[in-house]
Amino acid sequence: MFAHLIQDPAQAKNYIENPASGKAVELDYFGQLTSLASTFDHVDNLFYFTYAVCIFFFVLITGVLAWTVVVHRRKTFDQPAASNMTHNTPLEVVWTVIPLIIVMVMFAWGFKGSLDMMTVPANARQYKASAKQWNWTFSYPNSVAQSYGELWLEVDKPASFLLESTDVLHAFFMPSQRVKRDVVPGRYQTLWFTPTVLGEFHLFCAEYCGDDHSKMYAKVHVVTAEEYAKKPWDVWVDDTPANQLASAQKLYSALCSSCHTVNGTQLVGPTWKGLFVKDASGKIVGSQREVHVGGAAGPKQMITVDEAYIAESIKAPEAKKVVGFEAQSMTAFELPENKVKGLIEYMKSLADSK
């Protein structure tokens, strides 16, 4: 997740470089990230407590074992057993009750922290995170726009998330903010936290959800109130063809790249390369494609790829199922018209690639 350990001998501190932002992030004495969110205290304190308990009992048990091996070792070949004792009831009660108490303390501590993470304060902003194979879609309070693969939050402002899955089990996991919650299909989950440090951080799916589980990643931007007020998630630059393509390529990377390639190789979905080609005159035209009309069991038909077909495939993927991909399913996306058009122009630009 992180790389490049940086040491500062003058201050005796360690840092790691965050690839998402290119900035150094300070580590504490145990190699943990320093406090970046409101939920850190109970998560990290429980970690340190568990760590200390493990070290204590490791040293104690290993020490007693080593002492016993040395002191009670057989000194001669014919030496009889030092004792025929088979058990010690008081000792067994002690080593059962004490660990039980410690484990129950850990459970109660963790359970309280989990409840705190799900008990949303009244002043929290309400977001929605929708998980599907294999990407994230985020909805914002008082905004009809959505973002894909990127999330913007305001620093020092509590953020609450309504989590949903449209297919299989996923998990909303932000290690830098110390929050994790399973996203279970068929039910809503909630969590909240307050980001306290400006920067860019990672959001992962922490439950195996299929072939491209490792690609189910989102970048989280924690920004100032002034930057947040500009609604950076609702920016689509299409004032020039070059800007439109750049915006579309960014959307492709966040939303489509886990299933569709642009270089001709096949993933779970058909490649975008070759959807549009150049004819003899150099004009970009749609290619021929064989599809099942009305779903995977529908009759086959040869069609010419055009803008209407692409728009329909984004909104209703099962309407015309590509032959050879009958077993695969695609989630329907409700995208604004300008973003659909941008993706189509990006597909057309691939006609120039080799």
C-alpha positions as CSV (number, residue, x, y, z in Angstrom):
1,M,0.0,0.0,0.0
2,F,2.8,2.4,0.8
3,A,6.5,2.5,-0.3
4,H,9.8,4.3,0.4
5,L,10.5,4.5,4.1
6,I,12.0,7.9,4.9
7,Q,14.1,8.4,8.0
8,D,14.7,11.7,9.8
9,P,17.6,11.2,12.2
10,A,17.4,14.7,13.5
11,Q,13.9,14.2,14.8
12,A,14.1,10.4,15.2
13,K,10.9,10.0,13.2
14,N,9.9,7.7,10.3
15,Y,7.8,8.6,7.3
16,I,6.4,6.8,4.3
17,E,5.6,8.2,0.9
18,N,2.0,8.0,0.0
19,P,1.8,7.2,-3.7
20,A,-1.7,8.6,-3.9
21,S,-0.5,12.1,-3.0
22,G,3.3,11.9,-3.4
23,K,3.7,13.3,0.1
24,A,5.4,11.9,3.2
25,V,3.2,10.6,5.9
26,E,4.5,10.4,9.5
27,L,4.6,7.0,11.3
28,D,4.5,6.5,15.0
29,Y,6.9,4.4,17.1
30,F,5.2,1.2,16.2
31,G,5.1,1.9,12.5
32,Q,1.4,2.9,12.5
33,L,0.1,6.0,10.7
34,T,-0.5,9.0,12.9
35,S,-4.0,10.2,13.7
36,L,-5.8,11.1,10.4
37,A,-9.5,10.7,11.5
38,S,-11.8,10.8,14.5
39,T,-12.0,7.1,14.7
40,F,-8.3,6.5,15.4
41,D,-8.3,6.4,19.2
42,H,-10.3,3.2,19.9
43,V,-8.9,1.4,16.9
44,D,-5.2,2.1,17.6
45,N,-5.5,1.8,21.4
46,L,-7.1,-1.6,21.1
47,F,-4.3,-2.6,18.6
48,Y,-1.6,-1.5,21.0
49,F,-3.3,-3.3,23.9
50,T,-3.6,-6.5,21.9
51,Y,0.1,-6.1,20.8
52,A,1.2,-5.6,24.4
53,V,-0.8,-8.7,25.6
54,C,0.7,-10.8,22.9
55,I,4.3,-9.7,23.7
56,F,3.8,-10.2,27.4
57,F,2.4,-13.8,27.1
58,F,4.9,-14.7,24.4
59,V,7.8,-13.7,26.7
60,L,6.2,-15.3,29.8
61,I,5.3,-18.7,28.1
62,T,8.6,-18.9,26.2
63,G,10.5,-18.1,29.4
64,V,8.7,-20.6,31.5
65,L,9.1,-23.3,28.8
66,A,12.9,-22.6,28.4
67,W,13.4,-22.6,32.2
68,T,11.5,-25.9,32.5
69,V,13.5,-27.5,29.7
70,V,16.8,-26.5,31.3
71,V,16.0,-27.2,35.0
72,H,14.0,-30.4,34.6
73,R,16.0,-31.9,31.8
74,R,17.1,-35.6,32.1
75,K,20.6,-35.5,33.4
76,T,21.4,-39.3,33.1
77,F,20.0,-41.9,30.7
78,D,18.4,-44.0,33.5
79,Q,17.0,-41.0,35.5
80,P,13.4,-41.6,36.5
81,A,10.6,-39.1,35.8
82,A,10.7,-36.2,38.3
83,S,7.0,-36.3,38.8
84,N,3.9,-38.4,37.8
85,M,1.5,-35.4,38.2
86,T,-1.1,-35.4,35.4
87,H,-2.8,-32.1,36.1
88,N,-3.1,-29.1,38.4
89,T,-6.6,-27.9,38.8
90,P,-5.9,-24.5,40.3
91,L,-3.3,-23.8,37.6
92,E,-5.7,-24.9,34.9
93,V,-8.4,-22.6,36.2
94,V,-5.9,-19.7,36.3
95,W,-4.7,-20.1,32.8
96,T,-8.3,-20.5,31.6
97,V,-9.9,-17.6,33.5
98,I,-7.2,-15.0,33.0
99,P,-7.0,-15.3,29.2
100,L,-10.9,-15.4,29.1
101,I,-11.1,-12.1,30.9
102,I,-8.5,-10.5,28.6
103,V,-10.3,-11.8,25.5
104,M,-13.6,-10.5,26.8
105,V,-12.0,-7.1,27.4
106,M,-10.8,-7.1,23.8
107,F,-14.2,-8.1,22.6
108,A,-16.0,-5.4,24.6
109,W,-13.5,-2.8,23.5
110,G,-13.8,-3.7,19.9
111,F,-17.6,-4.0,20.0
112,K,-17.9,-0.5,21.6
113,G,-15.6,0.9,18.9
114,S,-17.7,-0.8,16.2
115,L,-20.9,0.6,17.6
116,D,-19.3,4.1,17.8
117,M,-18.3,3.8,14.1
118,M,-22.0,3.0,13.2
119,T,-23.6,5.6,15.5
120,V,-23.9,8.6,13.2
121,P,-23.8,12.1,14.7
122,A,-26.6,14.5,13.8
123,N,-24.2,17.0,12.1
124,A,-22.6,14.4,9.7
125,R,-22.9,14.8,6.0
126,Q,-24.8,11.9,4.4
127,Y,-23.0,10.2,1.5
128,K,-23.8,7.0,-0.3
129,A,-21.3,4.4,-1.5
130,S,-22.5,1.8,-4.0
131,A,-20.2,-1.2,-4.5
132,K,-20.4,-3.4,-7.6
133,Q,-17.9,-5.6,-9.4
134,W,-15.5,-4.0,-9.5
135,N,-15.8,-0.3,-8.8
136,W,-17.3,2.3,-6.4
137,T,-20.0,4.9,-7.1
138,F,-20.4,7.8,-4.7
139,S,-23.4,10.0,-4.2
140,Y,-23.1,13.4,-2.4
141,P,-25.5,15.4,-0.2
142,N,-27.5,18.0,-2.0
143,S,-26.0,17.0,-5.4
144,V,-27.4,14.9,-8.2
145,A,-23.9,14.3,-9.6
146,Q,-22.0,11.2,-8.7
147,S,-18.3,10.3,-8.9
148,Y,-16.7,7.0,-9.8
149,G,-13.5,5.7,-8.3
150,E,-12.9,9.0,-6.5
151,L,-14.4,10.5,-3.4
152,W,-14.2,14.1,-2.1
153,L,-14.6,14.9,1.6
154,E,-14.3,18.1,3.6
155,V,-11.6,18.2,6.3
156,D,-12.9,18.3,9.9
157,K,-16.5,17.6,8.7
158,P,-18.1,14.4,9.9
159,A,-19.0,12.1,6.9
160,S,-21.6,9.4,7.1
161,F,-21.9,6.6,4.5
162,L,-24.8,4.5,3.5
163,L,-23.3,1.4,2.0
164,E,-24.9,-0.8,-0.5
165,S,-23.9,-3.7,-2.8
166,T,-25.6,-4.3,-6.1
167,D,-24.2,-7.8,-6.5
168,V,-21.9,-9.7,-4.1
169,L,-20.2,-9.2,-0.7
170,H,-17.8,-6.2,-0.7
171,A,-16.1,-4.2,2.1
172,F,-15.6,-0.5,2.6
173,F,-12.0,-0.3,4.0
174,M,-10.0,2.9,4.5
175,P,-6.9,1.9,6.5
176,S,-5.6,5.5,6.8
177,Q,-8.9,6.5,8.5
178,R,-9.2,3.2,10.5
179,V,-12.7,2.4,9.2
180,K,-14.0,-0.9,7.7
181,R,-17.5,-2.2,7.2
182,D,-18.8,-5.1,5.2
183,V,-21.1,-4.1,2.3
184,V,-23.7,-6.9,2.2
185,P,-26.0,-7.4,-0.8
186,G,-29.7,-7.0,0.1
187,R,-29.1,-4.7,3.1
188,Y,-27.8,-1.2,3.9
189,Q,-24.8,-0.7,6.2
190,T,-23.6,2.6,7.8
191,L,-20.4,4.0,9.1
192,W,-19.0,7.5,9.8
193,F,-15.7,9.2,10.5
194,T,-14.3,12.7,10.6
195,P,-11.2,13.2,8.3
196,T,-8.8,15.5,10.2
197,V,-5.9,15.8,7.8
198,L,-5.8,17.2,4.2
199,G,-4.5,14.8,1.6
200,E,-5.3,11.9,-0.7
201,F,-5.9,8.4,0.7
202,H,-6.9,4.9,-0.3
203,L,-10.2,3.1,-0.3
204,F,-10.2,-0.7,-0.8
205,C,-12.6,-3.5,-1.0
206,A,-11.4,-5.9,1.7
207,E,-13.6,-8.9,0.9
208,Y,-12.8,-11.1,-2.1
209,C,-15.5,-10.3,-4.6
210,G,-14.4,-11.9,-7.9
211,D,-11.6,-12.0,-10.5
212,D,-10.8,-8.3,-10.3
213,H,-11.2,-7.8,-6.6
214,S,-7.7,-6.3,-6.4
215,K,-8.6,-3.6,-8.9
216,M,-11.6,-2.4,-6.8
217,Y,-9.9,0.7,-5.5
218,A,-10.9,4.4,-5.1
219,K,-8.9,7.5,-4.3
220,V,-10.2,9.7,-1.4
221,H,-9.5,13.4,-1.5
222,V,-9.8,15.3,1.8
223,V,-10.0,19.0,0.9
224,T,-10.6,22.4,2.4
225,A,-14.1,23.8,2.8
226,E,-13.4,26.3,-0.1
227,E,-12.3,23.4,-2.4
228,Y,-15.3,21.3,-1.4
229,A,-17.7,24.1,-2.1
230,K,-16.6,24.0,-5.8
231,K,-18.0,20.4,-6.1
232,P,-14.9,18.9,-7.7
233,W,-16.8,15.6,-8.2
234,D,-19.1,17.4,-10.6
235,V,-16.4,18.7,-12.9
236,W,-16.5,17.4,-16.5
237,V,-14.1,19.3,-18.8
238,D,-15.5,19.1,-22.3
239,D,-14.8,22.6,-23.6
240,T,-12.3,21.2,-26.1
241,P,-12.0,17.8,-27.8
242,A,-8.7,17.2,-26.0
243,N,-10.2,18.0,-22.6
244,Q,-13.3,15.9,-23.3
245,L,-11.0,12.9,-24.1
246,A,-9.0,13.5,-21.0
247,S,-12.2,13.5,-18.8
248,A,-13.5,10.4,-20.6
249,Q,-10.2,8.5,-20.2
250,K,-10.3,9.3,-16.4
251,L,-13.9,8.1,-16.2
252,Y,-12.9,4.9,-18.1
253,S,-10.1,4.2,-15.7
254,A,-12.4,4.6,-12.7
255,L,-15.5,2.9,-14.0
256,C,-14.7,0.6,-16.9
257,S,-11.1,-0.5,-16.9
258,S,-11.7,-3.5,-14.6
259,C,-13.8,-5.2,-17.3
260,H,-12.8,-3.7,-20.6
261,T,-9.4,-3.1,-22.1
262,V,-8.4,-0.6,-24.8
263,N,-5.5,-2.6,-26.2
264,G,-7.3,-5.6,-27.7
265,T,-6.8,-8.1,-24.8
266,Q,-9.9,-9.6,-23.3
267,L,-11.0,-9.4,-19.7
268,V,-14.5,-10.3,-18.4
269,G,-16.0,-7.9,-21.0
270,P,-15.2,-7.3,-24.7
271,T,-12.3,-4.9,-25.5
272,W,-13.1,-1.4,-26.6
273,K,-10.4,-1.5,-29.3
274,G,-11.9,-2.1,-32.7
275,L,-15.4,-0.9,-31.7
276,F,-14.8,1.9,-34.1
277,V,-12.4,1.7,-37.1
278,K,-11.3,3.9,-40.0
279,D,-12.6,3.1,-43.5
280,A,-10.7,3.6,-46.7
281,S,-11.4,7.3,-46.7
282,G,-10.1,7.7,-43.1
283,K,-13.6,8.3,-41.7
284,I,-14.3,6.7,-38.3
285,V,-17.1,4.2,-38.6
286,G,-18.6,1.5,-36.3
287,S,-17.4,-2.1,-36.7
288,Q,-19.6,-5.2,-37.1
289,R,-20.5,-7.1,-34.0
290,E,-22.6,-10.2,-33.4
291,V,-24.9,-10.0,-30.4
292,H,-27.8,-11.8,-28.8
293,V,-30.9,-9.6,-28.9
294,G,-32.8,-9.5,-25.6
295,G,-30.3,-11.3,-23.5
296,A,-27.9,-14.2,-23.6
297,A,-30.6,-16.6,-24.7
298,G,-32.0,-14.3,-27.4
299,P,-31.5,-14.7,-31.2
300,K,-28.2,-13.8,-32.7
301,Q,-27.9,-10.7,-34.9
302,M,-25.1,-8.9,-36.7
303,I,-25.2,-5.2,-35.9
304,T,-23.1,-2.1,-36.8
305,V,-21.7,-0.4,-33.7
306,D,-23.0,3.1,-33.4
307,E,-23.6,5.7,-30.7
308,A,-27.1,4.5,-30.0
309,Y,-25.8,1.0,-29.4
310,I,-23.1,2.2,-27.0
311,A,-25.6,4.3,-25.1
312,E,-28.0,1.4,-24.8
313,S,-25.3,-1.0,-23.7
314,I,-24.3,1.4,-20.8
315,K,-27.9,1.8,-19.6
316,A,-29.2,-1.7,-20.4
317,P,-26.2,-4.1,-20.9
318,E,-28.5,-7.2,-21.4
319,A,-30.4,-5.6,-24.3
320,K,-27.7,-6.7,-26.9
321,K,-25.4,-9.3,-25.4
322,V,-22.1,-9.8,-27.2
323,V,-21.6,-13.3,-28.6
324,G,-18.8,-15.0,-26.6
325,F,-19.6,-13.2,-23.4
326,E,-23.0,-14.8,-22.6
327,A,-21.9,-16.0,-19.1
328,Q,-20.7,-12.5,-18.1
329,S,-22.9,-9.8,-16.6
330,M,-22.5,-6.1,-16.5
331,T,-24.1,-3.6,-14.1
332,A,-26.2,-0.9,-15.7
333,F,-25.0,2.6,-15.3
334,E,-27.1,5.8,-15.3
335,L,-24.6,8.3,-16.7
336,P,-25.3,11.9,-17.8
337,E,-25.5,12.4,-21.5
338,N,-22.3,14.4,-21.7
339,K,-20.4,11.6,-20.0
340,V,-21.9,8.9,-22.3
341,K,-20.9,11.1,-25.3
342,G,-17.4,11.5,-23.8
343,L,-16.9,7.8,-23.5
344,I,-18.1,7.3,-27.1
345,E,-15.6,9.9,-28.3
346,Y,-12.9,8.1,-26.3
347,M,-13.9,4.8,-28.0
348,K,-13.6,6.5,-31.4
349,S,-10.2,7.8,-30.6
350,L,-9.0,4.2,-30.2
351,A,-9.4,3.8,-34.0
352,D,-6.2,5.7,-34.3
353,S,-4.3,3.4,-31.9
354,K,-2.2,0.5,-33.2
